[in-house]
Amino acid sequence: MDNKLPNLRHLRAFCEVVARRSISQAAEHVFLSQPAITQAITKLEQQVGTPLFERLSDGMRATEAGVLLAERAGRALKLIRSGGQEAMKLGAERDGRRHAAIDQLVTTTQLRSLVAVANTRNFSLAARSIGTSQPALHRAARDLEALLNLRLYEKTAQGIDLSRAAQILAQHVKLAFAELAQGYAEIAALSGTDTGLIVVGSMPLARHNILPNAISALAQELPDVRVGVVDAPYGELLHGLRHGELDLLIGALRDPVPVEDVVQESLFDDPLAIIARAGHPLARKRRLQAADLADFPWVLPPPGTPTRDHFQALMGGHEPTGGLVETSSIVLVCGLLLQSDRLTLISRHQILREEEQGLLVTLPYDTRSTRRPIGLTTRKSWRPTATQSRFLELVRTAASELLLRK
């Protein structure tokens, strides 16, 4: 988490000056003095490293950097406001207290503390993660509860649990912080020093060709951009995406779309295939039945994954002999196939190199029913930076080139 997140009151004052082009008029709406607003703007300019306004005889005009930051800041403040409203609607005490705009009441320190506790479920670890003392973090957390008149934290045997209201608010706050981070990255790009960060949630198929090709192409164009790749089960990746911790997911799409706040874009349809080592006894047969496949041991992803569901449907009730190995590691899958007569069900795109080298082969079994869309999943409200948009284009290009190789 960025320790240089701006003061929310300063951010609101900045947005008002952009909208009204006047410090004096802004002061009347944010209840800060003109010197305080001037100081707030100076601090923001120091944080982003560039002027946010041109001082003109008829008022203040936002620079290009100021316009970019104002748009991201407006989205961030709206997220905090809507998150607070949803949280209070869900969990407020029955005493009639409501706050229509909590972004005008809470502080950055309180929200950073909330997110830190949400991430660690432990006050001590949370304090360490944001570089503060445990008493200071605990005080900020309890002040937020008192301010909102909500129960946010509950002690459990494992640590600290968040109420449903706190979970909703934390999700909105994480998205708000992500908006500000994107704003800072856009401003940095204006000066030609694009050091932004793209965080991708990757499912197995994308790790072998699509992502390496897209990342390499981006590095040639923008060598200072950082790319983070997170490998995890789909549920964890989706959670990270919805909380602003990931920018996009690449891999098998879900039908139906799992939640209303994400959108899916199909890049291509991909059937699974039954793979074995070159020279496998079944590779010599022209027609295979499910019973033939059941005569050999398998290596498969864990239960609950789409591939495992397709496997059960293909086998038609036949259970394979031998010990089953369950893993999502393609390295382990390939190693086991090459050293034994095990079989697996996997996308051919994931073993293209091994096929081209003559190490693995596709068995002649009808798997057309396993066809599933591969593509991108993003947040509905996500507005990518120019660099992120370029990366999406490179991912689409890499997916098109992969289809030509097959």
Secondary structure, DSSP 8 states (H G I E B T S, - for coil): --TT---HHHHHHHHHHHHHS-HHHHHHHHT--HHHHHHHHHHHHHHHTS--EEEETTEEEE-HHHHHHHHHHHHHHHHHHHHHHHHHHHH--TT----S-GGGT--HHHHHHHHHHHHHSSHHHHHHHTT--HHHHHHHHHHHHHHHT---EEEETTEEEE-HHHHHHHHHHHHHHHHHHHHHHHHHHHTT----EEEEEE-GGGGTTHHHHHHHHHHHH-TT-EEEEEE--HHHHHHHHHTTS-SEEEEE--SS-SSTTEEEEEEEEE-EEEEEETT-GGGG-SS--HHHHHTS-BEE--TTSHHHHHHHHHHTT---SS--EE---HHHHHHHHHTSS-BEEEEGGGGHHHHHTTSEEE-S---GGG-EEEEEEEETT----HHHHHHHHHHHHHHHHHHHH-
